[in-house]
Every structure is written in C-alpha cells, then in structure tokens.
Amino acid sequence: MFRPVISLLFAATAFAQTPPGSYAHTKHALGAAYQNATITPGIWISPNDVSDQPAIWPATKKMRKDTKYMLFMMDLNIPDSDVTTAAYYDTLVPGLAPNTTTRLHWWGGNYTIEDGNFVNSSAGLAPYTAPRPRDSTNHTYAFYLFDQPASYAPSKAALDGTYYSEIGDARFNFSLTPIVEAVGEPVAATFFLSDEV
C-alpha cells in the first residue's frame, strides 16, 4: 500500500540535484558559488548576485583529477513567446513550465580538477552569460557537469562559434539531448531560482 509513496519519495531524493521534471538527471551534487551566494538545489538568488561567472568545484568523491569534464548552464523557463511564434511551437525544446523553452547560458569544456576547483585552459563554446530574468516568474538555472571522453567532439555548430555570442538567438531552444546521447547522463548538477527584482 505504501510502495507508490515510497517510490515517489525515492525518485525525488535520487534526482534532487536536478530540477524536478527536467531532462538529464543525476543524484550527485555539484559545488557552485557566486561571490555573494552559494548554490544549493532550489535556492533563490537575486539576479544582482549572478553577474560574474561562479566558482565550480567537485562536491562528490566520484570525480577524478585525471578526467576531463564539460559544464553547461541552462535557463529552463524561457517564455516561448520570447523565442518564436505559434507556427514553430512544435520545434521548441520544452522548458519546465507550460509554454516555456530553454536557453544556454554557459558551455565550457576541457575542465579538470586543480586545487579543489574546476579549471579549464580553453575558451568556452558559449561563454558565461549572466541570468537576466525579465519577468516575475521564477526562472530555473541549472548547472550540469558531464564527462568529456577523449572520443567526444562537440557539434560543428558549436565548433563554428554558433553559441559564442552572448546575445545571439542560437542559445535559445538549446537541447541537452545530443550531449546525453554522446556521453551519458550528467555526473553532477545543481540549480537555483531567480526572477526579476
């Protein structure tokens, strides 16, 4: 009689590092902090406190110093009206809430662990762009850390600089599906909420 409840509680706990209902899951924590705010899953942070790229560190012993990683930051609650018209709704990557899609805020590769933090020696495929929520709806900003196997090659679009512009439309409607299909589920994650102040 209690099995469904127990199963639901277990599922919620197992993926507590990723936003409920989001795609790409992990139960492993990722350490992340801005100058004035340390991220814990689901915490609300003022957009005034996220202008600079956060520090990222391994929060689990599962991560190894001899491994390369990729880091993504996504907004999972972009109003779809910001992106396209009704004629194109069928092609949108679904966000967490109805009538929302996604936006890529950061894509960095070649991360390794040095002195307890993630560092990289290459330019980001999508340099960090600070969240700028323009409405009172809570936006969900999720960080995903993936293994970066030696055999992995980013898409041609990414290598050609498609996501480099911080204000370009290419960052909207971004899907993690090709990443998960290439390298598996994220090895760690965390997320925070923010809205217009």
KEKE-3310 file (N, C-alpha, C; in steps of 0.2 Angstrom, whole numbers, plus 5000, padded with zeros to 4 digits):
npx = (5004:5010:5020:5020:5021:5033:5041:5040:5045:5058:5062:5062:5071:5082:5085:5088:5097:5095:5083:5066:5057:5065:5075:5089:5097:5104:5110:5121:5130:5135:5147:5144:5147:5143:5150:5143:5134:5131:5127:5113:5103:5088:5088:5084:5091:5096:5096:5105:5116:5122:5131:5144:5154:5152:5162:5166:5166:5171:5159:5158:5166:5167:5172:5186:5204:5211:5202:5193:5180:5164:5154:5138:5126:5110:5095:5079:5066:5062:5050:5041:5036:5046:5054:5049:5036:5019:5018:5029:5030:5030:5043:5050:5061:5055:5052:5052:5040:5023:5022:5035:5053:5070:5087:5103:5116:5129:5143:5156:5171:5184:5187:5196:5201:5209:5218:5206:5196:5186:5194:5199:5207:5204:5194:5177:5164:5152:5152:5151:5135:5127:5112:5097:5083:5067:5055:5042:5041:5048:5063:5072:5088:5100:5115:5125:5136:5146:5155:5169:5174:5189:5185:5175:5167:5162:5147:5147:5141:5143:5158:5160:5157:5144:5137:5143:5141:5134:5122:5115:5102:5104:5107:5095:5081:5089:5095:5099:5099:5108:5120:5119:5116:5128:5138:5132:5122:5122:5136:5136:5126:5118:5106:5097:5085:5078:5071:5064:5069)
npy = (4994:5006:5007:5015:5028:5027:5025:5036:5046:5041:5043:5057:5060:5054:5061:5074:5084:5089:5099:5096:5087:5090:5087:5076:5069:5067:5061:5066:5079:5096:5107:5125:5142:5160:5176:5182:5172:5155:5141:5130:5116:5123:5135:5152:5166:5182:5191:5201:5196:5187:5191:5188:5175:5160:5151:5134:5118:5101:5091:5079:5063:5055:5061:5063:5067:5065:5066:5074:5086:5093:5108:5114:5127:5131:5140:5135:5140:5149:5160:5155:5164:5173:5168:5162:5161:5155:5146:5139:5131:5117:5114:5118:5115:5108:5118:5119:5123:5125:5132:5136:5137:5133:5140:5142:5146:5144:5135:5126:5117:5105:5105:5102:5095:5105:5110:5108:5114:5116:5120:5127:5127:5132:5142:5145:5137:5142:5157:5162:5169:5180:5177:5186:5188:5193:5194:5191:5178:5163:5159:5144:5140:5129:5119:5108:5095:5086:5070:5071:5063:5057:5054:5062:5074:5091:5098:5103:5115:5121:5121:5130:5142:5146:5147:5157:5171:5181:5187:5181:5173:5159:5153:5151:5139:5127:5111:5097:5084:5079:5079:5071:5059:5057:5056:5051:5053:5067:5069:5076:5090:5105:5118:5134:5146:5161:5178:5193:5207)
npz = (5000:5003:4994:4982:4987:4993:4983:4975:4984:4985:4971:4970:4979:4974:4962:4967:4964:4952:4943:4947:4936:4925:4911:4909:4922:4938:4954:4960:4969:4963:4967:4968:4968:4969:4971:4982:4985:4989:4980:4983:4979:4972:4979:4980:4971:4970:4954:4954:4960:4952:4942:4938:4933:4941:4954:4952:4959:4963:4972:4976:4979:4968:4957:4946:4946:4934:4924:4911:4910:4905:4906:4908:4908:4910:4907:4911:4910:4899:4893:4879:4870:4869:4860:4848:4836:4836:4825:4826:4837:4838:4837:4847:4861:4876:4891:4909:4913:4907:4890:4889:4885:4883:4887:4883:4894:4897:4891:4893:4890:4893:4906:4921:4937:4949:4963:4970:4963:4948:4933:4917:4902:4890:4878:4881:4873:4873:4881:4898:4902:4911:4921:4917:4921:4915:4920:4933:4935:4942:4936:4932:4934:4929:4932:4924:4924:4914:4909:4899:4887:4878:4865:4862:4852:4850:4843:4825:4824:4836:4837:4826:4832:4834:4846:4853:4854:4866:4866:4855:4845:4844:4856:4862:4865:4867:4867:4878:4874:4863:4869:4881:4874:4868:4878:4890:4905:4916:4927:4939:4946:4950:4955:4954:4958:4951:4949:4941:4950)
capx = (5000:5014:5025:5020:5023:5040:5045:5040:5050:5065:5064:5063:5078:5088:5087:5087:5102:5092:5076:5060:5053:5069:5079:5096:5097:5109:5109:5127:5130:5140:5148:5144:5145:5144:5153:5138:5128:5132:5121:5111:5097:5082:5089:5083:5096:5094:5100:5110:5122:5125:5133:5151:5155:5153:5167:5163:5170:5168:5156:5157:5172:5166:5175:5193:5208:5213:5197:5190:5173:5161:5150:5133:5122:5104:5088:5074:5060:5061:5044:5042:5035:5052:5059:5046:5029:5015:5019:5035:5030:5031:5050:5053:5063:5051:5055:5049:5033:5020:5024:5042:5058:5077:5092:5110:5120:5136:5146:5163:5174:5191:5188:5200:5201:5215:5217:5199:5191:5186:5198:5200:5213:5201:5188:5170:5160:5147:5155:5146:5131:5123:5104:5093:5076:5063:5048:5042:5041:5054:5067:5076:5095:5103:5122:5126:5143:5147:5161:5171:5178:5193:5182:5169:5168:5156:5144:5150:5139:5147:5164:5160:5155:5136:5134:5148:5138:5130:5115:5113:5097:5106:5107:5088:5079:5095:5094:5105:5099:5114:5126:5117:5116:5135:5142:5128:5119:5127:5139:5134:5122:5114:5102:5095:5079:5079:5066:5065:5069)
capy = (5000:5012:5007:5021:5034:5026:5025:5043:5049:5039:5046:5064:5061:5052:5066:5081:5089:5092:5102:5091:5087:5092:5082:5075:5068:5065:5062:5069:5086:5100:5113:5131:5148:5166:5180:5183:5166:5148:5137:5124:5115:5126:5141:5158:5170:5189:5192:5206:5192:5182:5194:5186:5168:5157:5146:5127:5113:5094:5090:5072:5060:5051:5064:5061:5073:5063:5066:5080:5087:5098:5111:5118:5131:5132:5143:5130:5143:5155:5161:5153:5170:5176:5164:5161:5162:5149:5142:5135:5128:5110:5113:5120:5111:5110:5120:5116:5125:5126:5137:5139:5133:5133:5145:5140:5152:5143:5129:5126:5111:5103:5106:5097:5097:5108:5113:5108:5118:5115:5125:5125:5131:5134:5147:5142:5136:5148:5160:5163:5175:5181:5177:5192:5187:5200:5194:5189:5171:5160:5155:5139:5140:5123:5118:5101:5093:5079:5068:5073:5057:5059:5052:5066:5080:5095:5098:5108:5122:5123:5122:5136:5148:5147:5149:5161:5177:5181:5189:5178:5169:5152:5150:5149:5132:5123:5104:5093:5078:5076:5078:5064:5053:5056:5055:5049:5057:5071:5066:5081:5095:5109:5123:5139:5150:5169:5181:5200:5210)
capz = (5000:5004:4989:4977:4990:4995:4976:4973:4988:4982:4965:4972:4983:4969:4957:4970:4962:4946:4945:4946:4929:4920:4907:4911:4929:4942:4961:4963:4969:4960:4971:4964:4972:4966:4976:4987:4986:4987:4977:4985:4974:4973:4982:4976:4971:4966:4948:4955:4963:4947:4936:4936:4932:4948:4955:4952:4962:4964:4979:4977:4978:4962:4951:4947:4944:4928:4919:4908:4910:4901:4910:4905:4912:4906:4910:4909:4910:4895:4889:4872:4866:4868:4855:4841:4835:4837:4820:4827:4844:4838:4836:4853:4867:4881:4897:4914:4914:4901:4886:4890:4882:4886:4884:4885:4897:4898:4889:4894:4890:4895:4914:4925:4944:4951:4970:4973:4959:4941:4929:4911:4898:4883:4878:4881:4867:4875:4887:4903:4901:4917:4920:4917:4920:4914:4922:4940:4936:4944:4931:4935:4931:4931:4930:4923:4923:4910:4907:4892:4884:4873:4859:4861:4848:4850:4836:4821:4825:4842:4835:4822:4836:4834:4853:4856:4855:4872:4865:4849:4846:4844:4863:4864:4862:4867:4870:4880:4872:4859:4874:4884:4869:4866:4884:4896:4910:4920:4933:4944:4945:4955:4951:4958:4955:4951:4945:4941:4956)
cpx = (5004:5020:5025:5023:5031:5044:5045:5045:5057:5067:5065:5070:5084:5090:5086:5092:5100:5085:5071:5057:5058:5072:5086:5096:5103:5108:5115:5127:5136:5141:5148:5143:5147:5148:5149:5133:5131:5126:5119:5104:5091:5082:5087:5088:5095:5099:5105:5117:5125:5128:5140:5150:5156:5159:5163:5168:5167:5165:5155:5164:5172:5170:5183:5198:5211:5208:5195:5183:5171:5155:5145:5129:5116:5098:5083:5067:5060:5054:5045:5040:5041:5056:5056:5039:5025:5016:5025:5035:5032:5039:5054:5055:5059:5055:5051:5042:5030:5022:5031:5047:5065:5081:5098:5114:5127:5138:5153:5166:5181:5192:5192:5200:5208:5214:5210:5194:5191:5189:5198:5205:5210:5195:5182:5167:5154:5149:5149:5142:5126:5115:5102:5086:5072:5056:5048:5041:5048:5057:5072:5083:5099:5110:5122:5133:5143:5154:5163:5176:5183:5190:5176:5171:5162:5153:5148:5148:5142:5154:5165:5158:5148:5134:5139:5145:5133:5123:5112:5107:5098:5106:5100:5086:5085:5093:5100:5105:5105:5120:5125:5118:5124:5139:5138:5125:5124:5130:5138:5130:5120:5110:5099:5089:5081:5073:5068:5064:5066)
cpy = (5006:5012:5013:5027:5033:5027:5032:5047:5047:5042:5053:5065:5059:5057:5073:5086:5092:5094:5096:5092:5089:5086:5082:5075:5065:5066:5065:5076:5089:5106:5120:5137:5155:5170:5180:5177:5160:5144:5131:5122:5118:5133:5147:5163:5177:5189:5197:5202:5187:5185:5191:5178:5165:5152:5139:5122:5106:5093:5083:5068:5056:5055:5063:5067:5071:5063:5073:5080:5093:5101:5115:5121:5133:5136:5138:5133:5149:5155:5159:5159:5174:5174:5164:5162:5155:5144:5137:5131:5121:5109:5115:5115:5113:5113:5117:5117:5125:5132:5140:5134:5134:5139:5143:5147:5151:5136:5129:5118:5111:5105:5100:5100:5099:5112:5114:5111:5115:5121:5122:5129:5132:5138:5143:5142:5141:5151:5161:5169:5175:5181:5185:5191:5193:5199:5191:5182:5168:5157:5150:5139:5134:5122:5110:5100:5086:5077:5070:5068:5060:5058:5057:5072:5084:5095:5103:5115:5125:5125:5129:5142:5150:5150:5154:5168:5177:5183:5186:5174:5161:5149:5148:5142:5127:5116:5100:5086:5075:5075:5072:5058:5052:5053:5052:5055:5061:5068:5070:5087:5099:5114:5128:5143:5157:5172:5189:5203:5217)
cpz = (5000:4998:4984:4980:4991:4988:4974:4977:4986:4976:4966:4975:4978:4965:4960:4968:4955:4947:4943:4939:4923:4917:4909:4919:4932:4950:4964:4963:4966:4965:4966:4969:4968:4972:4983:4989:4984:4985:4981:4981:4976:4977:4978:4977:4967:4960:4949:4958:4958:4941:4933:4937:4939:4948:4955:4955:4963:4971:4980:4976:4972:4956:4952:4943:4937:4922:4917:4908:4906:4906:4906:4910:4908:4910:4907:4909:4906:4892:4882:4867:4865:4862:4848:4841:4836:4831:4821:4834:4844:4838:4843:4858:4873:4887:4903:4915:4907:4897:4888:4886:4886:4883:4887:4888:4897:4895:4889:4894:4893:4902:4917:4933:4946:4958:4972:4969:4952:4937:4922:4907:4891:4884:4878:4874:4867:4881:4891:4902:4908:4916:4921:4916:4920:4916:4930:4941:4938:4938:4935:4931:4934:4928:4929:4921:4920:4910:4900:4889:4879:4866:4857:4857:4848:4843:4832:4822:4831:4841:4830:4825:4836:4841:4856:4858:4862:4871:4858:4851:4846:4851:4865:4861:4862:4870:4872:4878:4868:4864:4878:4880:4868:4872:4890:4900:4913:4926:4939:4942:4951:4951:4956:4954:4956:4947:4945:4948:4956)
residu = (MET:PHE:ARG:PRO:VAL:ILE:SER:LEU:LEU:PHE:ALA:ALA:THR:ALA:PHE:ALA:GLN:THR:PRO:PRO:GLY:SER:TYR:ALA:HIS:THR:LYS:HIS:ALA:LEU:GLY:ALA:ALA:TYR:GLN:ASN:ALA:THR:ILE:THR:PRO:GLY:ILE:TRP:ILE:SER:PRO:ASN:ASP:VAL:SER:ASP:GLN:PRO:ALA:ILE:TRP:PRO:ALA:THR:LYS:LYS:MET:ARG:LYS:ASP:THR:LYS:TYR:MET:LEU:PHE:MET:MET:ASP:LEU:ASN:ILE:PRO:ASP:SER:ASP:VAL:THR:THR:ALA:ALA:TYR:TYR:ASP:THR:LEU:VAL:PRO:GLY:LEU:ALA:PRO:ASN:THR:THR:THR:ARG:LEU:HIS:TRP:TRP:GLY:GLY:ASN:TYR:THR:ILE:GLU:ASP:GLY:ASN:PHE:VAL:ASN:SER:SER:ALA:GLY:LEU:ALA:PRO:TYR:THR:ALA:PRO:ARG:PRO:ARG:ASP:SER:THR:ASN:HIS:THR:TYR:ALA:PHE:TYR:LEU:PHE:ASP:GLN:PRO:ALA:SER:TYR:ALA:PRO:SER:LYS:ALA:ALA:LEU:ASP:GLY:THR:TYR:TYR:SER:GLU:ILE:GLY:ASP:ALA:ARG:PHE:ASN:PHE:SER:LEU:THR:PRO:ILE:VAL:GLU:ALA:VAL:GLY:GLU:PRO:VAL:ALA:ALA:THR:PHE:PHE:LEU:SER:ASP:GLU:VAL)
# end
